[in-house]
Amino acid sequence: MKDALGSPQSVLVLGGGSDIGLATVRALVARRTRTVILAARHPENLEEAAADLRREGAEHVEAVHFDADDVGSHEAFARDVFTRHGDIDLVLVAFGVLGDQTYAENNPEAAAAVLTTNFVGAASIGLHVAGHLRRQGHGVLVVLSSVAGERARRSNFVYGSSKAGLDAFYSGLGDSLVGTGVTVLIVRPGFVKSKMTAGLDAAPLSTTPDKVAEVIVGAVESGAEQAWAPPPLRLVMTAVRHLPRPVFRKLKV
């Protein structure tokens, strides 16, 4: 359960090795989160991160195996985590792949792999986790979407479409959970300087994992259902969504 000040006491990060996921956990631990479960395809690579979190004040940190693409394993994974740890206050869906747009356009299997991880895998585990949160009667389910999903662009429509599907799915999931004590928070970052974007030119209003973490924590504490990182992107994307298609096509995006 959350403490008297409304801070989550326990958090499960799906995509525990992601830069944004770890930055968010560090921010939560600084606010009294004491139980952290980092779920990743290669949990053995998270030993150093887990040790750092313990030094920063987390009392129990565990790294566990989770494969977003193996949807057949998701039910057992969720059941095991919630059985062993009891109530979990916050679940963060932080995994995803950017892919290579040019390669994906010419290799449909590569495009399908991006869609499988970013949308199918996230939808599958989201439903399993939501079921456990509903049964415990409380919790926040946070998903990292992207401004790329608000309007697919020529330069990254494979990734953008995967995030558009993710965004729509979790919007509907949040509506379905109204009245259960469980809320869904959709976070839409812009360009984040992280491992995922290494080697790419930064876009306007680019941000960092730590700044995104600040937005996430603030949105959780305020009970928001949507958040943009950085916040000014909300106004920018409102304008972009309403551009006439012939005008939008002329933009170099």
DAWO-V374810 format. One record per residue. N is the residue number from 1. RES is the residue in three letters. PHI is phi as a letter, one per 20 degrees, with the letter a starting at -180 (NA if undefined). PSI is psi in whole degrees, 0 to 359 (999 if undefined). OMEGA is omega in whole degrees, -180 to 180 (NA if undefined). Layout:
n;res;phi;psi;omega
N;RES;PHI;PSI;OMEGA
N;RES;PHI;PSI;OMEGA
This chain:
n;res;phi;psi;omega
1;MET;NA;155;175
2;LYS;f;154;179
3;ASP;e;184;-175
4;ALA;f;340;-180
5;LEU;e;5;177
6;GLY;n;11;180
7;SER;e;136;177
8;PRO;f;137;177
9;GLN;e;336;-178
10;SER;c;143;-178
11;VAL;b;138;174
12;LEU;d;124;179
13;VAL;d;115;176
14;LEU;e;108;-167
15;GLY;o;46;-172
16;GLY;f;346;179
17;GLY;e;359;-178
18;SER;f;149;-179
19;ASP;f;317;-180
20;ILE;f;320;179
21;GLY;g;313;-178
22;LEU;f;322;178
23;ALA;f;321;179
24;THR;f;318;179
25;VAL;f;318;178
26;ARG;f;318;179
27;ALA;f;323;180
28;LEU;f;320;179
29;VAL;f;323;177
30;ALA;f;341;179
31;ARG;d;23;171
32;ARG;n;10;170
33;THR;f;133;-174
34;ARG;d;340;178
35;THR;d;125;-177
36;VAL;c;127;173
37;ILE;d;115;179
38;LEU;d;115;-177
39;ALA;d;124;-176
40;ALA;b;163;180
41;ARG;f;327;180
42;HIS;c;78;-177
43;PRO;f;337;-180
44;GLU;f;340;179
45;ASN;e;358;-175
46;LEU;d;9;-177
47;GLU;f;318;-180
48;GLU;f;317;179
49;ALA;f;319;179
50;ALA;f;319;178
51;ALA;f;320;179
52;ASP;f;318;-179
53;LEU;f;323;177
54;ARG;f;318;179
55;ARG;f;331;-178
56;GLU;e;354;174
57;GLY;p;351;177
58;ALA;f;136;-178
59;GLU;e;327;179
60;HIS;c;119;178
61;VAL;c;128;-178
62;GLU;c;136;174
63;ALA;d;125;-176
64;VAL;c;158;-179
65;HIS;f;134;175
66;PHE;b;130;179
67;ASP;d;109;-178
68;ALA;f;327;-176
69;ASP;f;340;-179
70;ASP;e;77;-174
71;VAL;f;336;178
72;GLY;f;342;-179
73;SER;e;353;-171
74;HIS;f;321;-180
75;GLU;f;312;-179
76;ALA;f;322;179
77;PHE;f;308;-178
78;ALA;f;318;180
79;ARG;f;317;-179
80;ASP;f;314;-178
81;VAL;f;314;-177
82;PHE;f;331;177
83;THR;f;317;-176
84;ARG;f;330;-175
85;HIS;d;354;-179
86;GLY;m;216;-179
87;ASP;f;139;174
88;ILE;c;124;-174
89;ASP;f;324;-175
90;LEU;b;132;174
91;VAL;d;127;-180
92;LEU;d;118;176
93;VAL;e;101;-170
94;ALA;c;6;-178
95;PHE;e;160;178
96;GLY;r;160;178
97;VAL;c;145;179
98;LEU;e;320;-178
99;GLY;m;177;178
100;ASP;d;112;-174
101;GLN;g;311;-178
102;THR;f;315;180
103;TYR;f;318;-178
104;ALA;f;324;179
105;GLU;f;328;-178
106;ASN;d;359;179
107;ASN;c;88;-176
108;PRO;g;330;178
109;GLU;f;324;178
110;ALA;f;321;177
111;ALA;f;318;-180
112;ALA;f;326;179
113;ALA;f;320;177
114;VAL;f;315;-180
115;LEU;f;322;-180
116;THR;f;312;-179
117;THR;f;307;-171
118;ASN;f;329;-177
119;PHE;d;301;-175
120;VAL;f;311;-180
121;GLY;f;318;-179
122;ALA;f;325;178
123;ALA;f;317;-179
124;SER;f;305;-177
125;ILE;f;330;178
126;GLY;f;319;179
127;LEU;f;318;179
128;HIS;f;315;-180
129;VAL;f;318;180
130;ALA;g;323;178
131;GLY;f;318;179
132;HIS;f;320;178
133;LEU;f;321;179
134;ARG;f;318;-179
135;ARG;f;327;178
136;GLN;e;343;172
137;GLY;n;10;178
138;HIS;a;166;176
139;GLY;p;160;177
140;VAL;c;130;177
141;LEU;d;111;-177
142;VAL;d;131;178
143;VAL;c;136;176
144;LEU;e;104;173
145;SER;e;218;179
146;SER;a;150;173
147;VAL;f;341;178
148;ALA;f;337;-180
149;GLY;e;352;-178
150;GLU;f;333;171
151;ARG;b;116;-176
152;ALA;f;134;-180
153;ARG;d;153;-180
154;ARG;g;323;-173
155;SER;f;342;-180
156;ASN;b;45;-174
157;PHE;f;339;177
158;VAL;f;306;177
159;TYR;f;316;-178
160;GLY;f;319;-180
161;SER;f;326;178
162;SER;f;322;179
163;LYS;f;329;176
164;ALA;f;317;177
165;GLY;f;318;179
166;LEU;f;314;-178
167;ASP;f;313;-180
168;ALA;f;320;-179
169;PHE;f;310;-177
170;TYR;f;335;173
171;SER;f;314;178
172;GLY;f;321;178
173;LEU;f;318;178
174;GLY;f;319;178
175;ASP;f;323;-178
176;SER;f;341;-176
177;LEU;e;0;179
178;VAL;g;130;180
179;GLY;n;357;-179
180;THR;e;349;-173
181;GLY;n;356;-179
182;VAL;d;136;178
183;THR;c;154;176
184;VAL;d;130;176
185;LEU;d;121;178
186;ILE;d;122;-179
187;VAL;d;130;-176
188;ARG;d;88;177
189;PRO;f;158;168
190;GLY;e;217;178
191;PHE;f;122;-180
192;VAL;d;128;178
193;LYS;f;100;-173
194;SER;b;184;177
195;LYS;g;323;-177
196;MET;f;326;-175
197;THR;d;12;-180
198;ALA;g;132;179
199;GLY;n;351;179
200;LEU;e;150;176
201;ASP;f;133;-179
202;ALA;f;140;178
203;ALA;e;165;174
204;PRO;g;148;-178
205;LEU;m;31;177
206;SER;f;159;-175
207;THR;b;186;-178
208;THR;c;161;177
209;PRO;g;320;-180
210;ASP;f;322;179
211;LYS;f;322;176
212;VAL;f;320;178
213;ALA;g;320;178
214;GLU;f;318;179
215;VAL;f;316;-179
216;ILE;f;310;-178
217;VAL;f;317;178
218;GLY;f;320;180
219;ALA;f;322;177
220;VAL;f;315;-177
221;GLU;f;329;-179
222;SER;e;350;-179
223;GLY;m;20;-179
224;ALA;f;156;177
225;GLU;d;346;178
226;GLN;b;148;177
227;ALA;b;147;177
228;TRP;d;146;-180
229;ALA;c;112;-1
230;PRO;f;160;-175
231;PRO;g;325;-180
232;PRO;g;341;179
233;LEU;f;339;178
234;ARG;g;314;179
235;LEU;f;320;180
236;VAL;f;313;-176
237;MET;f;334;174
238;THR;f;317;178
239;ALA;f;317;-179
240;VAL;f;318;-179
241;ARG;f;331;-174
242;HIS;d;5;175
243;LEU;f;136;174
244;PRO;g;144;-174
245;ARG;g;318;178
246;PRO;g;325;177
247;VAL;f;315;-178
248;PHE;g;322;-180
249;ARG;f;335;-178
250;LYS;e;346;179
251;LEU;f;144;179
252;LYS;e;72;-179
253;VAL;c;999;NA
